[in-house]
Every structure is written in C-alpha cells, then in structure tokens.
Amino acid sequence: MAENEKPIHVETDEARAGATPHVTRYVLGFGLALVIIAYIIILYV
C-alpha cells in the first residue's frame, strides 16, 4: 500500500456477495436424522 492511501474499511454485510440464509444447518440436521434412522433400521433388520 502506498503511503498516501487510506485503508478501506467495509462492514461484513457490505463485503459479502450474497445472502446467508442458514440453509446448511437444516441440511446437516436432516442428513444426521436420516443416518440415525438408517442405523436403527440396519440394527433391527
């Protein structure tokens, strides 16, 4: 950085390119539930 340039400070929301709808936590929870159900079925069959 040159001596006469000021650093750029940008808020987190402004720096992101898109929205973060928190879908990942639902996908992980659904997948975990499916794995548990699959293990229960395998255990009792």
PDB file of N, CA, C and O in Angstrom, chain B, residues numbered from 101:
ATOM      1  N   MET B 101       0.845  -1.167   0.000  1.00  0.00           N
ATOM      2  CA  MET B 101       0.000   0.000   0.000  1.00  0.00           C
ATOM      3  C   MET B 101       0.898   1.241   0.000  1.00  0.00           C
ATOM      4  O   MET B 101       1.887   1.316   0.729  1.00  0.00           O
ATOM      5  N   ALA B 102       0.538   2.170  -0.807  1.00  0.00           N
ATOM      6  CA  ALA B 102       1.316   3.405  -0.885  1.00  0.00           C
ATOM      7  C   ALA B 102       1.099   4.227   0.389  1.00  0.00           C
ATOM      8  O   ALA B 102       0.124   4.021   1.111  1.00  0.00           O
ATOM      9  N   GLU B 103       1.994   5.133   0.646  1.00  0.00           N
ATOM     10  CA  GLU B 103       1.934   5.912   1.881  1.00  0.00           C
ATOM     11  C   GLU B 103       0.722   6.838   1.939  1.00  0.00           C
ATOM     12  O   GLU B 103       0.231   7.123   3.031  1.00  0.00           O
ATOM     13  N   ASN B 104       0.230   7.309   0.809  1.00  0.00           N
ATOM     14  CA  ASN B 104      -0.854   8.289   0.819  1.00  0.00           C
ATOM     15  C   ASN B 104      -2.242   7.642   0.712  1.00  0.00           C
ATOM     16  O   ASN B 104      -3.251   8.346   0.699  1.00  0.00           O
ATOM     17  N   GLU B 105      -2.297   6.314   0.636  1.00  0.00           N
ATOM     18  CA  GLU B 105      -3.598   5.642   0.547  1.00  0.00           C
ATOM     19  C   GLU B 105      -4.100   5.272   1.940  1.00  0.00           C
ATOM     20  O   GLU B 105      -3.337   4.820   2.793  1.00  0.00           O
ATOM     21  N   LYS B 106      -5.401   5.474   2.149  1.00  0.00           N
ATOM     22  CA  LYS B 106      -6.023   5.103   3.411  1.00  0.00           C
ATOM     23  C   LYS B 106      -6.582   3.690   3.276  1.00  0.00           C
ATOM     24  O   LYS B 106      -7.054   3.322   2.201  1.00  0.00           O
ATOM     25  N   PRO B 107      -6.540   2.890   4.343  1.00  0.00           N
ATOM     26  CA  PRO B 107      -7.117   1.543   4.267  1.00  0.00           C
ATOM     27  C   PRO B 107      -8.639   1.612   4.109  1.00  0.00           C
ATOM     28  O   PRO B 107      -9.280   2.535   4.612  1.00  0.00           O
ATOM     29  N   ILE B 108      -9.195   0.653   3.423  1.00  0.00           N
ATOM     30  CA  ILE B 108     -10.631   0.604   3.194  1.00  0.00           C
ATOM     31  C   ILE B 108     -11.258  -0.279   4.263  1.00  0.00           C
ATOM     32  O   ILE B 108     -10.847  -1.424   4.452  1.00  0.00           O
ATOM     33  N   HIS B 109     -12.245   0.252   4.953  1.00  0.00           N
ATOM     34  CA  HIS B 109     -12.975  -0.499   5.969  1.00  0.00           C
ATOM     35  C   HIS B 109     -14.397  -0.707   5.473  1.00  0.00           C
ATOM     36  O   HIS B 109     -15.134   0.252   5.245  1.00  0.00           O
ATOM     37  N   VAL B 110     -14.776  -1.976   5.307  1.00  0.00           N
ATOM     38  CA  VAL B 110     -16.102  -2.323   4.817  1.00  0.00           C
ATOM     39  C   VAL B 110     -16.767  -3.235   5.837  1.00  0.00           C
ATOM     40  O   VAL B 110     -16.139  -4.158   6.356  1.00  0.00           O
ATOM     41  N   GLU B 111     -18.036  -2.976   6.122  1.00  0.00           N
ATOM     42  CA  GLU B 111     -18.789  -3.821   7.038  1.00  0.00           C
ATOM     43  C   GLU B 111     -18.956  -5.216   6.441  1.00  0.00           C
ATOM     44  O   GLU B 111     -18.878  -5.385   5.224  1.00  0.00           O
ATOM     45  N   THR B 112     -19.182  -6.204   7.286  1.00  0.00           N
ATOM     46  CA  THR B 112     -19.297  -7.593   6.848  1.00  0.00           C
ATOM     47  C   THR B 112     -20.424  -7.771   5.840  1.00  0.00           C
ATOM     48  O   THR B 112     -20.241  -8.432   4.817  1.00  0.00           O
ATOM     49  N   ASP B 113     -21.590  -7.188   6.117  1.00  0.00           N
ATOM     50  CA  ASP B 113     -22.734  -7.340   5.213  1.00  0.00           C
ATOM     51  C   ASP B 113     -22.465  -6.708   3.855  1.00  0.00           C
ATOM     52  O   ASP B 113     -22.926  -7.221   2.836  1.00  0.00           O
ATOM     53  N   GLU B 114     -21.741  -5.626   3.826  1.00  0.00           N
ATOM     54  CA  GLU B 114     -21.428  -4.972   2.559  1.00  0.00           C
ATOM     55  C   GLU B 114     -20.380  -5.741   1.767  1.00  0.00           C
ATOM     56  O   GLU B 114     -20.371  -5.677   0.537  1.00  0.00           O
ATOM     57  N   ALA B 115     -19.499  -6.465   2.445  1.00  0.00           N
ATOM     58  CA  ALA B 115     -18.421  -7.177   1.770  1.00  0.00           C
ATOM     59  C   ALA B 115     -18.884  -8.494   1.159  1.00  0.00           C
ATOM     60  O   ALA B 115     -18.257  -8.995   0.225  1.00  0.00           O
ATOM     61  N   ARG B 116     -19.957  -9.053   1.667  1.00  0.00           N
ATOM     62  CA  ARG B 116     -20.447 -10.334   1.151  1.00  0.00           C
ATOM     63  C   ARG B 116     -21.152 -10.125  -0.179  1.00  0.00           C
ATOM     64  O   ARG B 116     -21.793  -9.101  -0.412  1.00  0.00           O
ATOM     65  N   ALA B 117     -21.015 -11.130  -1.051  1.00  0.00           N
ATOM     66  CA  ALA B 117     -21.627 -11.034  -2.373  1.00  0.00           C
ATOM     67  C   ALA B 117     -23.099 -11.417  -2.350  1.00  0.00           C
ATOM     68  O   ALA B 117     -23.854 -10.982  -3.220  1.00  0.00           O
ATOM     69  N   GLY B 118     -23.528 -12.218  -1.382  1.00  0.00           N
ATOM     70  CA  GLY B 118     -24.913 -12.674  -1.366  1.00  0.00           C
ATOM     71  C   GLY B 118     -25.433 -12.821   0.041  1.00  0.00           C
ATOM     72  O   GLY B 118     -24.761 -12.494   1.019  1.00  0.00           O
ATOM     73  N   ALA B 119     -26.644 -13.319   0.114  1.00  0.00           N
ATOM     74  CA  ALA B 119     -27.292 -13.519   1.404  1.00  0.00           C
ATOM     75  C   ALA B 119     -26.840 -14.838   2.019  1.00  0.00           C
ATOM     76  O   ALA B 119     -26.392 -15.740   1.310  1.00  0.00           O
ATOM     77  N   THR B 120     -26.958 -14.947   3.330  1.00  0.00           N
ATOM     78  CA  THR B 120     -26.641 -16.191   4.030  1.00  0.00           C
ATOM     79  C   THR B 120     -27.903 -16.652   4.750  1.00  0.00           C
ATOM     80  O   THR B 120     -28.149 -16.242   5.885  1.00  0.00           O
ATOM     81  N   PRO B 121     -28.710 -17.505   4.103  1.00  0.00           N
ATOM     82  CA  PRO B 121     -29.996 -17.894   4.690  1.00  0.00           C
ATOM     83  C   PRO B 121     -29.922 -19.017   5.722  1.00  0.00           C
ATOM     84  O   PRO B 121     -30.964 -19.453   6.209  1.00  0.00           O
ATOM     85  N   HIS B 122     -28.749 -19.493   6.068  1.00  0.00           N
ATOM     86  CA  HIS B 122     -28.558 -20.541   7.084  1.00  0.00           C
ATOM     87  C   HIS B 122     -29.240 -21.852   6.708  1.00  0.00           C
ATOM     88  O   HIS B 122     -29.769 -22.546   7.577  1.00  0.00           O
ATOM     89  N   VAL B 123     -29.234 -22.198   5.420  1.00  0.00           N
ATOM     90  CA  VAL B 123     -29.837 -23.441   4.951  1.00  0.00           C
ATOM     91  C   VAL B 123     -28.959 -24.627   5.343  1.00  0.00           C
ATOM     92  O   VAL B 123     -29.469 -25.733   5.525  1.00  0.00           O
ATOM     93  N   THR B 124     -27.666 -24.418   5.475  1.00  0.00           N
ATOM     94  CA  THR B 124     -26.737 -25.512   5.745  1.00  0.00           C
ATOM     95  C   THR B 124     -27.088 -26.243   7.031  1.00  0.00           C
ATOM     96  O   THR B 124     -27.004 -27.470   7.082  1.00  0.00           O
ATOM     97  N   ARG B 125     -27.474 -25.523   8.059  1.00  0.00           N
ATOM     98  CA  ARG B 125     -27.785 -26.190   9.329  1.00  0.00           C
ATOM     99  C   ARG B 125     -28.977 -27.112   9.183  1.00  0.00           C
ATOM    100  O   ARG B 125     -29.021 -28.157   9.833  1.00  0.00           O
ATOM    101  N   TYR B 126     -29.955 -26.757   8.343  1.00  0.00           N
ATOM    102  CA  TYR B 126     -31.107 -27.633   8.128  1.00  0.00           C
ATOM    103  C   TYR B 126     -30.709 -28.867   7.330  1.00  0.00           C
ATOM    104  O   TYR B 126     -31.180 -29.967   7.621  1.00  0.00           O
ATOM    105  N   VAL B 127     -29.857 -28.703   6.336  1.00  0.00           N
ATOM    106  CA  VAL B 127     -29.397 -29.834   5.530  1.00  0.00           C
ATOM    107  C   VAL B 127     -28.594 -30.792   6.402  1.00  0.00           C
ATOM    108  O   VAL B 127     -28.778 -32.005   6.309  1.00  0.00           O
ATOM    109  N   LEU B 128     -27.716 -30.275   7.240  1.00  0.00           N
ATOM    110  CA  LEU B 128     -26.921 -31.125   8.119  1.00  0.00           C
ATOM    111  C   LEU B 128     -27.801 -31.857   9.133  1.00  0.00           C
ATOM    112  O   LEU B 128     -27.586 -33.038   9.402  1.00  0.00           O
ATOM    113  N   GLY B 129     -28.770 -31.174   9.683  1.00  0.00           N
ATOM    114  CA  GLY B 129     -29.680 -31.801  10.637  1.00  0.00           C
ATOM    115  C   GLY B 129     -30.520 -32.885   9.983  1.00  0.00           C
ATOM    116  O   GLY B 129     -30.709 -33.952  10.567  1.00  0.00           O
ATOM    117  N   PHE B 130     -31.024 -32.634   8.790  1.00  0.00           N
ATOM    118  CA  PHE B 130     -31.824 -33.614   8.058  1.00  0.00           C
ATOM    119  C   PHE B 130     -30.979 -34.831   7.705  1.00  0.00           C
ATOM    120  O   PHE B 130     -31.435 -35.966   7.842  1.00  0.00           O
ATOM    121  N   GLY B 131     -29.756 -34.603   7.254  1.00  0.00           N
ATOM    122  CA  GLY B 131     -28.859 -35.713   6.928  1.00  0.00           C
ATOM    123  C   GLY B 131     -28.512 -36.536   8.151  1.00  0.00           C
ATOM    124  O   GLY B 131     -28.459 -37.764   8.075  1.00  0.00           O
ATOM    125  N   LEU B 132     -28.277 -35.888   9.265  1.00  0.00           N
ATOM    126  CA  LEU B 132     -27.973 -36.599  10.507  1.00  0.00           C
ATOM    127  C   LEU B 132     -29.158 -37.464  10.938  1.00  0.00           C
ATOM    128  O   LEU B 132     -28.981 -38.608  11.359  1.00  0.00           O
ATOM    129  N   ALA B 133     -30.360 -36.911  10.829  1.00  0.00           N
ATOM    130  CA  ALA B 133     -31.557 -37.674  11.182  1.00  0.00           C
ATOM    131  C   ALA B 133     -31.705 -38.893  10.271  1.00  0.00           C
ATOM    132  O   ALA B 133     -32.067 -39.971  10.742  1.00  0.00           O
ATOM    133  N   LEU B 134     -31.433 -38.739   8.981  1.00  0.00           N
ATOM    134  CA  LEU B 134     -31.521 -39.872   8.057  1.00  0.00           C
ATOM    135  C   LEU B 134     -30.494 -40.952   8.391  1.00  0.00           C
ATOM    136  O   LEU B 134     -30.800 -42.141   8.303  1.00  0.00           O
ATOM    137  N   VAL B 135     -29.296 -40.557   8.766  1.00  0.00           N
ATOM    138  CA  VAL B 135     -28.257 -41.528   9.126  1.00  0.00           C
ATOM    139  C   VAL B 135     -28.666 -42.288  10.385  1.00  0.00           C
ATOM    140  O   VAL B 135     -28.495 -43.505  10.453  1.00  0.00           O
ATOM    141  N   ILE B 136     -29.193 -41.600  11.363  1.00  0.00           N
ATOM    142  CA  ILE B 136     -29.631 -42.261  12.599  1.00  0.00           C
ATOM    143  C   ILE B 136     -30.756 -43.248  12.302  1.00  0.00           C
ATOM    144  O   ILE B 136     -30.749 -44.367  12.814  1.00  0.00           O
ATOM    145  N   ILE B 137     -31.711 -42.845  11.488  1.00  0.00           N
ATOM    146  CA  ILE B 137     -32.806 -43.740  11.118  1.00  0.00           C
ATOM    147  C   ILE B 137     -32.272 -44.947  10.350  1.00  0.00           C
ATOM    148  O   ILE B 137     -32.712 -46.073  10.586  1.00  0.00           O
ATOM    149  N   ALA B 138     -31.335 -44.724   9.440  1.00  0.00           N
ATOM    150  CA  ALA B 138     -30.757 -45.832   8.680  1.00  0.00           C
ATOM    151  C   ALA B 138     -30.036 -46.812   9.603  1.00  0.00           C
ATOM    152  O   ALA B 138     -30.171 -48.024   9.432  1.00  0.00           O
ATOM    153  N   TYR B 139     -29.274 -46.314  10.577  1.00  0.00           N
ATOM    154  CA  TYR B 139     -28.581 -47.198  11.518  1.00  0.00           C
ATOM    155  C   TYR B 139     -29.578 -47.987  12.369  1.00  0.00           C
ATOM    156  O   TYR B 139     -29.343 -49.160  12.658  1.00  0.00           O
ATOM    157  N   ILE B 140     -30.677 -47.366  12.771  1.00  0.00           N
ATOM    158  CA  ILE B 140     -31.692 -48.070  13.552  1.00  0.00           C
ATOM    159  C   ILE B 140     -32.315 -49.179  12.712  1.00  0.00           C
ATOM    160  O   ILE B 140     -32.522 -50.286  13.210  1.00  0.00           O
ATOM    161  N   ILE B 141     -32.611 -48.904  11.465  1.00  0.00           N
ATOM    162  CA  ILE B 141     -33.197 -49.930  10.581  1.00  0.00           C
ATOM    163  C   ILE B 141     -32.215 -51.068  10.383  1.00  0.00           C
ATOM    164  O   ILE B 141     -32.607 -52.233  10.444  1.00  0.00           O
ATOM    165  N   ILE B 142     -30.943 -50.758  10.146  1.00  0.00           N
ATOM    166  CA  ILE B 142     -29.936 -51.791   9.944  1.00  0.00           C
ATOM    167  C   ILE B 142     -29.763 -52.628  11.212  1.00  0.00           C
ATOM    168  O   ILE B 142     -29.579 -53.842  11.132  1.00  0.00           O
ATOM    169  N   LEU B 143     -29.821 -52.001  12.352  1.00  0.00           N
ATOM    170  CA  LEU B 143     -29.624 -52.703  13.623  1.00  0.00           C
ATOM    171  C   LEU B 143     -30.736 -53.713  13.889  1.00  0.00           C
ATOM    172  O   LEU B 143     -30.470 -54.802  14.396  1.00  0.00           O
ATOM    173  N   TYR B 144     -31.970 -53.366  13.554  1.00  0.00           N
ATOM    174  CA  TYR B 144     -33.108 -54.228  13.878  1.00  0.00           C
ATOM    175  C   TYR B 144     -33.557 -55.117  12.721  1.00  0.00           C
ATOM    176  O   TYR B 144     -34.532 -55.853  12.873  1.00  0.00           O
ATOM    177  N   VAL B 145     -32.897 -55.079  11.592  1.00  0.00           N
ATOM    178  CA  VAL B 145     -33.301 -55.940  10.453  1.00  0.00           C
ATOM    179  C   VAL B 145     -32.382 -57.118  10.333  1.00  0.00           C
ATOM    180  O   VAL B 145     -32.558 -57.950   9.443  1.00  0.00           O
TER     181      VAL B 145
END
